[in-house]
Amino acid sequence: MEENQITRDELLSRLKKIEGQVKGIQRMIEEEKCCTDVMVQISAIRSAINKVGGIMIEKYITECMQSGLKASIQHSEVDANVKSVIDTIVKYVR
């Protein structure tokens, strides 16, 4: 594994932190905290989830798609794999 790759446990740790942040926002709303403070926390969660999504896209391209391309013999299968990664990225950025 490359040095810059994130392990499964690190990824799960990021997701658990995001889960904690969401629960924190729920408490903030229950306690009627300042809307600005809530929005700052929502922004932090969006940033964190985007980072996780980016990591997953990188993993998909470097691991999943790469093995699929190696297994592809016909040109149409390569085209299908490329279309698949494009579809995945488009869904992510919506």
N, C-alpha and C positions, 0 to 999 in steps of 0.2 A: 504494500500500500504506500502511495506517495505521502510525503510529509504533510502536504496541504489538504489531504483528504480528511473528511470528518468521519469519525467512526459512528456506528449505529448507536452506541451508548451516548455519545456527545449529541447526536441528533435528538434522541429521546429526551436528554436533559434540557435541550433548548425548548422542546415542545412542552415539557412539564413547567418550565419557567413561564412560557406563554400562558399556559393554563392558570397558573397562579396570578398572572397579571389580569386575566379576564375576571377571575374571582374577586380580585382587588377592585376592579371597576364596578362589579356588582355591589360590593360593599359601599363604595363611594356613592353610588346612586341611591342605595337604601338610606345612607346617612345624609343625603341631599348636599353633597359636597359641591364646590364651585364647578360650574360647567367647563371653565377653562382648564381646570386641573384634570377633569375627566377626559377632555379632548386631547390633552398632552399624553395621557396614558393610552388612549386609543391609537394615537399616532405611533407610540412606541411599539404597540402590539402589531400594527400594520407593518412596520419596518422589520420586526422580528420574524413575522410569518413570511414576508417577502424573502428574507434571507434563507429561511428554511426551504422555501419553494425553489430558490436559485440553486441551493445545494442539491435538491432532488433532481432538478433538470440536468445539472452537471453530471450527477450519478447516472441518470438515464442515458445521457449521450455517451459517457465514457465507458459504462459497463454494459447496460442492456442493449443499446443500439449497436455498439461495436461488436458484441458477440453475434447479434442478429445479422449484421452485414457480413461477418466472416462466414457464417453458415449459408448465406445467400449465394446461389450459383447463377441464377438467371437475373438478367438486368431488371426485369419487372419486379422482382423481389427486393432489389436494392431501392428502386423507386418507391415501393410501398414502405420500406423502412424510413426513407428520408421524409416521405409524406407524414408518416406517423410522428416523427420528432417535431416536424413543423406544426402539426395539429396540437401536440402536447404544449408547445411553447405558446401558441395562439390562445389556447384555453387558459394558460397560466396568467397571461398578461391582461386578460379581460377584467 
